[in-house]
């Protein structure tokens, strides 16, 4: 019996999604767990698995078509099973978006799926309901913005195997790198020591041109060094260091359709600018106590970063000033009894904000472990909806760049956001003299509808005092 496959819903706030490419073709026999397609939501990109065995009778939803979650995207059934036109029309009618009817794409003769590079992949299993749909994928979309076009499976394999994907030639549609391309590279280079593999990844070296001197031709770190020495001219000992800059990319005149994540970011930022009257406050923090705390944690074996220490300080400040654990709404100001802190993470195609739950109650080293796991999952596309939902306050950290200070936009539904600049060397006046110091600028943006300037000032004073006594938190 024909069964409808519905466009799955991920998270309470996700209302629409779009298919980036079909990996299964019409008429293909699929088993439960086989990947049918890749979809993109406003938060991420994911792989959709077949919920059971059968034949993919019809594909109804073409790539790059935004459709509401829960609509019919395909039909699986018995080989040769017939689907009547009325049934197909009823299925297509579920694809209405914002009052418009999504028309069924024309059936293509080619079974190949279009290729796009989704922001982040994640595998999920969809629910199936009894019933039937139709059409083949539309033409492939390529962004042309310089990003590496690689399938989710290939990206995961490349990440776990330390393969520099930029050196690979993709054999997929529109030059997309496939899992087979990555495996072909691994087969071609043969055995490699972990140290040599990591160094090659960092330097972007194609190991296919390196001859191994270890057992069974194993590529050693010294083999890689020798290879680099052959292609890198030796400068005179007294010659000044020369910076090598990447060549400028060619500019391409085009009109590019933004993906779901970029559209969601645009909608959220526009909504914030239009509906949230915000104010900004900046403080300078003596970072010496933070540096000492980080170094002490490192000595004890914990990989704690400055962001983890700041997250703890902000969580404690939110506890001190409950209006920062609140949300403005039509019915009133809603206060929450748990402190969940979000932190912005850049990913291909945009950014996502994973959330450390109950951050005020966690030790800094536990926050560090949690945030590291969330970042890894975010970049691998494995974040669950609850792992990027529920934040009352967010951190945006550009401290890894030469950015002293900046202003961030308040995320809708949150009280505020803290913009974190780099730690810099400055001369500070103290006791009638000037002394060198490590200084960090923090800039608060807060919702002025229910948070006043004095509230923000007290909040920032608390954060500053906690960070300048980082050993105590």
N, C-alpha and C positions, 0 to 999 in steps of 0.2 A: 504494500500500500504506500502511495506517495505521501511524503512527510515534508512539511514546510520547515525550512531552516530560517530562523529569525536573526536579525541583526542584534547582537547581544548588548546589554546595558552594563556599564562598568561605573559604579559609583552613583550616589544619589543625585549629583548635579549634572551628569552627562545626559544630554537630551538628543544629540545628533552625532552621527559618525559617518565615515565614508570609507569605502574599500579602496586600498591603494593598489592591490593587484590580486588576481585570482591565481592560485598555485595549482588548483585542480581544474580540469577541463570538463566540459559537458560530455557525458558518455563514459567518463572515467569511473572505474570501480574503486571505491574508497573503503577503508576499514576504520573502525572506531579509533580515534586518536590521530588519524592522518590530518595534515594541515590543509584546510580548504582555501583560505585566503588570508590576506593581511588587511587589517582595518586600522584607521586612524580616528581617534577621538580628540577632544580639545585638550586632553591631558597627555596622551601617549599613543604609540602604535603597538598593535598586538597581533599575534597569530591566532586564528580561529580553527579549532579542531572539529572534526566530524564527531557527532555524539554516538554514532553507531555505524554498522556496515551497510553498504548499499551501492547504488549507482547514482552519480550526479546527473539527474535528468535534465534540469534546466537551471541556468544562471539568470536571475532577474535583475540584479543590481550591478550596474557597470562601475568600474573604477572612476574616482573623482566626482561621483555624484553624492552630494550630501543628503542623507536620509534620516528619518527619525528612528531611534532605537526601538526594537520590537517589530519593525516592518519585515516583510518576507524578502529574503535576499536570494534564496535558491530552493530547489526541491530535490530530495533524494528519494529513490524508490527502487523498484525492481527493473532489471534490464528490459528495454522495449516497452515499458509501461506508457500508455497514452495519457496525455493531459488535455482536457478540453479548453477551448478558448475562454469560456466564461470563468473557469477556475483561475486561469492565468490572469485575466483582467481583474478579478477580485484580489489576487495577490499583489498586483502592481498598484492597485488603489491604496494599499497600505503605505506607500512610499511618499505620501504628501508631506511637504515641508512648508511651514508658515502659510498654510492655506493654498499652496500650489500643488498640482499633481505632478509627481515625478514620472515622466514617460519612460516606457521600457526601452532599453537600448536595442539597436538592431542586432540580429544574430550574425556574428562574424564567421567566415569560413575558417579562419585561422584559429587554432586552439591555443596559441601561445598567449601567455599572460603578460600585460604591460609591466614595466619595471619602474619602480620609484624607490627612493631611499627614505623609509619612514624614520621619524625622529628617534623613537626607541621601541624595540620589540618586546612583546611579552606573549606567552602562549596561554590560551584559555580554552575552555570547552564550552560550547554553546548548548542551549536547551533546544530540544526538538519538540514539535507538536504535530499531531496527525494531520495530513493533507497534501500541495504542489507547485513552481515556476520556471526559465528563460532568455537569456541573451548573452552574447559573448562580450568580453571586455572591450572597452574603448581603446583608442590609440594611447601609446605609452606617454607618460609625462616625465620630462626631465627638467630639473630646475635650472641647470646651467649656472649655478652659483658657486661652483668650485668644490662642493661637498663630494665625498667619495660615495658612489652608488654601490651599495652592498646589501645583500639580503640579510635578514636577522640571523639565520642559522650560520651564514658565513661570518658575520660580525662576531658572534659568540665564539666560534671556533678560532678565529683570528685573535681574539682577545685572550683566550685561554692558552693559545699556542705562541703568543708573542710574535705574530706575523705583522710586519709593516704593510698594511693594506694599500698604501699609496703606490707601491711598486708593482702591484698586480695588474694584469690586463684582464678585464672581465669578459667572460664568454656569454653572459646572459643578454637579455633584451636591452638594447641601447647601451651596451657595454657594462652592464651591472655585474659586479663580482658575485659569484655564486659559491656555495659550499665546495663544489667540485674544484673551483679555481684555487681555493685555499688548500684543499687536500693535495692538489697537484703540486703546489709549491712545496708543501711539507715533504711529499714523496721525492721531489727533485733534489732537495738539499740534504736529505739523509740525516744521520745522527748529529746532534749539536749539543754542546754542554749548555746548561741553564744560563751560566754567566755570559757566554757568547751570544745566546739567543736574545737575552735582555739587552745587551750592548748593541746588537744589530737593530733591534726595535727602536732604541733611543736615537741611533744615528741614521736610521732609514736605509740600512745597507741590505742589498739583495744578496742573500747567502748563496744563491745559485752560482755566483762568480767566485766563491771562496773555496779553496781546496783544503780539506781537513788533514791534519797531521796526526790525529789521535788514533786509537784503536778502531779498526774497521772504517777508517776515513772520517772519524768523528771530528767535527769542526771545534777547535779550541779557541779560547779567548785570544791567545797569541796569534792564531791564524788570522783572526779578524783584524788584530792590530797590524800585522804584516801587510794585509791587503790594503788597509787604510793608508799605511805609510807609503805604499807604492803609488797611490793615486793622489796623495797629498804632498805638494812640494814643501821642502823644508826651508823655513825662513831663517835668515841670519839670527844669531843669538841676540844681537842688540836691536833687531828690527822691531818696530812698534806692532802690537797686535792689530790684526786687520779684521774688521767685522764683515762677515759674509751675509748679505741680505738676499732673500728669495726674490726671483724675478717678478716683476709686476704682472698680474694676470691681464688678459685681454678683456676689454669691456664689451658687453653685448647689449645692444638695444633690443628690448623685449618687454612684453607685458606678462608678468608671472602671477598665476593664481595662488594665493596663500593657502596653506594647508589648514586643517582644523585647529591645530595647536596655535598657529600664528593668528588665526581669526579670533580664537578665544582670548589670547593675550591682548589683541587690539580691542576687543569688546570690553574686557575687564579694565584696561587702562583708560579707555574712553569713559566708561561708567564711573570710575574713580574721579577722573578730572571733572566730570560734569555734575556729580552728585555728592562728593565728599569735600567739603571745605576744610583744607588741612593747614597746619602751621608747622614750621620747622624750628628746631633748636639744636645748636651745636655745642659740644663740650670737647675740651682737650684732656686726654687722660695720660698720666705718667705710666708708661707701659712696663716699667722695670719690674714691678711685682708680678705682672702676667708672664713676663719672660722667665723670671725665677720659678714660678709655679710650673710652667711648661717644662722647663729643664729638669725640675725635681721629679715630675711625672715620668719624663723620658728615662731618667736614671733608674726609676723603679720598674721600668718595662712597659709603661703605658704610652701610647701614641696620642697625646693630647695636643690639640691645636688651639690657637687663640680664639677661634670661633666657638669652640666648646666651652671655654672659660666665659666668654661673653654671653653665650646662651644661658649658662647657669646664673650669671649675674642678672640678666634681664628677667629670667623666670622668677627669681627672688624679688625683684623690684615689682613685677606684676602682682605677686602675692601681697606686697606692701601697699600697693595702690590698685584696688580691685577694678577701678574704671578701665584699666588696661586689659582686663579679662572680660570685657563687655562688647556688645554689638548693638548698633543703632538699627531700629526697625520701625515700621509703621505703627505697631502696637505699643512700642515703648523701647526702653533700653533693657536689653536682655543680658543679665550677668551670668557668667559660667563659674562653676566651682572646681574646675581643673585647669591647669596651666599647660597648654600645648604650644610649643614654640616651633615655627616653621623656619626653614632656611633655604634660600634660593640656590638652585643648582642649574648651571648651564648645560644643555644637552643639544644635540643636533636638531635644528628646526625651532629652537626656542629655549624655554626654561620650565622647570617644574619645582614645586616647593614641598619637599618631604617634611614630615612633622615628627619631632621628638615629643612623645606624649608624657605627661606628668613630669616635665623637665625640672620643675622646682624640687621634686623629691628625689631626683637621681643624682648620684655622685658624678663629678666631672669626668672621671675615667669611664663611667658607664655611658655618659652622654657621648663621649668620643667614640666608643665602640658602636653605639647605636647610629650615630650620624655617619660613620664610615660605611656601615652596612647599608644604610639608606642611599648614600651616594652611589655605591657600587650597584645596588639594585636599580636605581634610577637610570644609570647609564647603560645597564644591561636590559632594561625594559621589564623588570620583574616586580615593580612596585605594585602592591595591592591598593585599591582605592582608599582604604582606611589609613594607609601610610602617607597619603598626601592630602588628608582632610582634617578639619577640626582645629586648625591653628587659630589662636587668639592674637598672636603677635609674630612678626616675621623679622628675620635678619637677612640683610643683603651685604655680602662681604666681597669687596674688591681689593682687599689688602694684598693680594698676590700681584697686583699691577701697580705701576707708578702713579697711583691715584691717591692724593692726600685727603680729599673729601668730596662728597657728592650728595645729591638729594634723591631719595627713592620715593615712589608713589605708594600711598596707602592701599593695600589690597582690599577690595570690597569684602565686607563682612568681618573685618579685623579692626582693632583699635589703632594700630600703628605699625611702623616699620623702622628699623634702625639701620642706617647706612654706615658701613664700617670701612674706613680708609686704611692705608698702609701705616706701618710703624716707621717713623722717620727720625733722623737726628736733628735736634734743635738746641739752641742755647736758651736756657730759661733763667729768669731772674729769681734768685733765692738768697735771702739773708744779706742783701746789699751787694751781691755779686752775680755774675753770669756763669752758669755751669752747663756742661753738655748733658742732654737727656734724651731718652727714647720716648717719643710722643706719638699718640694716635688720636685722630679726630673721629668722633662719633656724631652722627646727625640724626635726630629724631624727626619723623613726620607722623603727625597724629590727627585723628578725626576731631575737628574743632566743634562738631555738633554737640558732643557731650564731654569732651576733654578740654579744659581751659589751659591757657598758657602756664599758669602757676602749677597746675597738676603736672604738666609736662616737665617743668623745671625741677620739681621735686623728684619726679621719676628719674631724670637724668642725673641729678645729684646723687641719688641712691646707687645708680649704676656705676657712676664714677668712683664713689667711695668703696664699693665692693671690689671693683677691678684694681684699685690702688692698694687694696689689702687682699689680693687674690689668694694668699696662703690660707685665709680663714674661710673660704667658701668651698 
